[in-house]
Amino acid sequence: MRIQVKTVGMLRDLEAGRRIETLEILQGSSAAQAIALLKIQDWEIGFIKINGQAAGREFILKEGDELTLIAPLGGG
């Protein structure tokens, strides 16, 4: 099945800013499994949203879902 992945902020191995791509995953995959396919480490993600709503890594994805990964915010 296919989902949309949107990254916001700076994530390792991905461009800075905003990027959207389609990802092919197995039926019943969790957000954590999708993130693993992208080879993004847990510490690189500050927030996870699915279809615009806050979600955890255990959330089971469905066809057409939009998984948004937001880099941790920093400042000083």
C-alpha positions, 0 to 999 in steps of 0.5 A: 500500500502507499502512503505520503510522507512529508518531512518538515525541518532538517532530517538526516539524509533528507533535504532541509525544509519541506519534502513530500514523497510516496512510500510503499509499505506493507498492509498493517505497518506502523509509523515506526516501520515506515520510519525505519524504511526511511532510515531515520533515527528516533532522535531525529524526529521531534513530532509525528503527525498522521493526517494532520493529527498528533500520533505515536510510532505505534499508529497503524497506517492505512492506504493513502495516509499522510505521515508527517515527520517534524524535526526537533525544534531547537533554539537558544 
